[in-house]
Amino acid sequence: MKAIVLNQDTYELETKEVDLPKLAPSDIRIKLEAASINHHELWSLKEKDLKCKSNIILGSDGAGTIVEIGSSVKTFKINDEVLINPSINWGPDPKAQCEKHEILGYPTQGTFAEFISINHEYVRPKPKHLSFEESAALPLAGLTAYRALFTRGELESKSKVLITGIGGGVALFALNFAVASGAEVYVTSGNSIKISKAVDLGAKGGVSYKDIDWSSKLRKMSDGFDVIIDSAAGEDFVKLTELANPGGRIAVFGRTAGRITNLNPKTIFWKQLSIHGTTMGNDHEFKKMIELVCSKRIKPVIDSVYPAHKINVAFEKMNKGEQFGKIIINMKDF
Ligand SMILES: NC(=O)c1ccc[n+]([C@@H]2O[C@H](COP(=O)([O-])OP(=O)(O)OC[C@H]3O[C@@H](n4cnc5c(N)ncnc54)[C@H](OP(=O)(O)O)[C@@H]3O)[C@@H](O)[C@H]2O)c1
């Protein structure tokens, strides 16, 4: 089969002919129609931190059609249209993943290939109202947003919510889910056009995180937040604790702006704040996220679709932060 393989010397992604993955009795083989890219793959490409004796085929998100079913699988049939849960081996504790947890794509073969064989437990029917491209946008970012907002952020229907860096894939799912749940949502972005687009999607307003006084502008607009979803961290994180209402929850899942070195403990304990780290989600949350998407007929925001042979260009776009929503890879066009 054709696959996009990481060149472990140059750290470029290259199309290669590789062996078809084996099919264990509990596996399903899927012909991938679409994949999407995520920032954690970009971190790996930049930090050059992956090493493996065999071919490394990245890719956490994918949707496609079942072409073969392992002998012990009873729940699917050939030609079923499906997507994949990339949160592998979460383990028994819903509160945190176990040591064996993996993000699909490394070291387990990922979705940047013509075919993938994967345990049927990680396969779910594709939402009927979504295309393959939209379905491939959903898994990792949708799951991360769902857990951050509902499990860690304890969102309630009238909550006031702040989502930072709204151009990001996870941030936009958080916006979609919060608006669909009746929350009042504000956003930040480095780009005013992205703020306008977020307002079109149901946000009440937003400010540029590049403005020196962005947090006082937000304070005037909103009068504080019950739930804050943040992927940036960095030195401005302290302002999120100042913007949080008493009893507020801040869920942080990324490190785009780097370390936090300047928190004021008094703000945290006096306002009874909860600062939650959050990563992807468990099997139950994946199921609930798909249910929410189906019941509210939520459509993922797609920035662009690239053919598989242009995947390096797609990552360059993400590297420049130019996207609004998910960047999709067409896995039929190598
Ligand atoms: N823990 C997990 O499970 C998990 C899951 C997914 C992602 N992540 C991490 O979360 C981060 C975002 O991931 P993603 O896939 O959503 O990335 P993405 O689609 O590449 O989005 C990144 C966004 O970060 C925003 N940003 C950049 N600098 C910022 C700043 N100083 N303050 C606020 N926002 C800023 C930008 O928003 P604007 O374009 O609006 O300016 C940009 O669109 C990455 O660090 C990624 O590794 C973690």
The ligand as a Tripos MOL2 file, in Angstrom:
@<TRIPOS>MOLECULE
LIG
   48    52     1     0     0
SMALL
NO_CHARGES

@<TRIPOS>ATOM
      1 N1         -3.3820   17.5220   25.5080 N.am      1 LIG1
      2 C1         -4.0430   17.0960   24.4460 C.2       1 LIG1
      3 O1         -4.7370   16.0880   24.4540 O.2       1 LIG1
      4 C2         -3.9760   17.9150   23.2070 C.ar      1 LIG1
      5 C3         -4.8260   17.6240   22.1340 C.ar      1 LIG1
      6 C4         -4.7770   18.4290   21.0150 C.ar      1 LIG1
      7 C5         -3.8890   19.5000   20.9690 C.ar      1 LIG1
      8 N2         -3.0520   19.7250   22.0140 N.ar      1 LIG1
      9 C6         -2.1180   20.8720   22.0090 C.3       1 LIG1
     10 O2         -2.9100   22.0740   21.9960 O.3       1 LIG1
     11 C7         -2.3130   23.0660   21.1920 C.3       1 LIG1
     12 C8         -3.2770   23.4390   20.0780 C.3       1 LIG1
     13 O3         -3.5380   22.2900   19.3080 O.3       1 LIG1
     14 P1         -4.4190   22.3500   17.9730 P.3       1 LIG1
     15 O4         -4.2950   21.0350   17.2910 O.co2     1 LIG1
     16 O5         -5.7510   22.9030   18.2810 O.co2     1 LIG1
     17 O6         -3.5020   23.3800   17.1840 O.3       1 LIG1
     18 P2         -3.7110   24.2880   15.9480 P.3       1 LIG1
     19 O7         -4.9250   23.8620   15.2050 O.co2     1 LIG1
     20 O8         -2.3960   24.3580   15.2610 O.co2     1 LIG1
     21 O9         -3.9830   25.7000   16.6600 O.3       1 LIG1
     22 C9         -3.0470   26.4150   17.3540 C.3       1 LIG1
     23 C10        -3.6850   27.7590   17.7040 C.3       1 LIG1
     24 O10        -2.9690   28.3250   18.7980 O.3       1 LIG1
     25 C11        -3.3570   29.6570   18.8740 C.3       1 LIG1
     26 N3         -2.3060   30.4610   19.4990 N.ar      1 LIG1
     27 C12        -1.0540   30.6970   19.0690 C.ar      1 LIG1
     28 N4         -0.4110   31.5120   19.9300 N.ar      1 LIG1
     29 C13        -1.2920   31.8000   20.9240 C.ar      1 LIG1
     30 C14        -1.2460   32.6090   22.0970 C.ar      1 LIG1
     31 N5         -0.1580   33.2940   22.4300 N.pl3     1 LIG1
     32 N6         -2.3490   32.6650   22.8820 N.ar      1 LIG1
     33 C15        -3.4680   31.9940   22.5630 C.ar      1 LIG1
     34 N7         -3.5760   31.2090   21.4570 N.ar      1 LIG1
     35 C16        -2.4990   31.1370   20.6460 C.ar      1 LIG1
     36 C17        -3.6260   30.1190   17.4280 C.3       1 LIG1
     37 O11        -4.9120   30.7120   17.4230 O.3       1 LIG1
     38 P3         -5.2940   31.9000   16.4330 P.3       1 LIG1
     39 O12        -5.0350   31.3520   15.0670 O.co2     1 LIG1
     40 O13        -6.7300   32.1330   16.6940 O.co2     1 LIG1
     41 O14        -4.4100   33.0610   16.7530 O.co2     1 LIG1
     42 C18        -3.5990   28.8040   16.6320 C.3       1 LIG1
     43 O15        -4.6360   28.6850   15.7040 O.3       1 LIG1
     44 C19        -0.9840   22.4750   20.7320 C.3       1 LIG1
     45 O16        -0.0090   22.8640   21.6690 O.3       1 LIG1
     46 C20        -1.2200   20.9740   20.7900 C.3       1 LIG1
     47 O17        -0.0490   20.2350   20.9280 O.3       1 LIG1
     48 C21        -3.0760   18.9620   23.1240 C.ar      1 LIG1
@<TRIPOS>BOND
     1     1     2 1
     2     2     3 2
     3     2     4 1
     4     4     5 ar
     5     4    48 ar
     6     5     6 ar
     7     6     7 ar
     8     7     8 ar
     9     8     9 1
    10     8    48 ar
    11     9    10 1
    12     9    46 1
    13    10    11 1
    14    11    12 1
    15    11    44 1
    16    12    13 1
    17    13    14 1
    18    14    15 2
    19    14    16 1
    20    14    17 1
    21    17    18 1
    22    18    19 2
    23    18    20 1
    24    18    21 1
    25    21    22 1
    26    22    23 1
    27    23    24 1
    28    23    42 1
    29    24    25 1
    30    25    26 1
    31    25    36 1
    32    26    27 ar
    33    26    35 ar
    34    27    28 ar
    35    28    29 ar
    36    29    30 ar
    37    29    35 ar
    38    30    31 1
    39    30    32 ar
    40    32    33 ar
    41    33    34 ar
    42    34    35 ar
    43    36    37 1
    44    36    42 1
    45    37    38 1
    46    38    39 2
    47    38    40 1
    48    38    41 1
    49    42    43 1
    50    44    45 1
    51    44    46 1
    52    46    47 1
@<TRIPOS>SUBSTRUCTURE
     1 LIG1         1 GROUP 0 **** ****
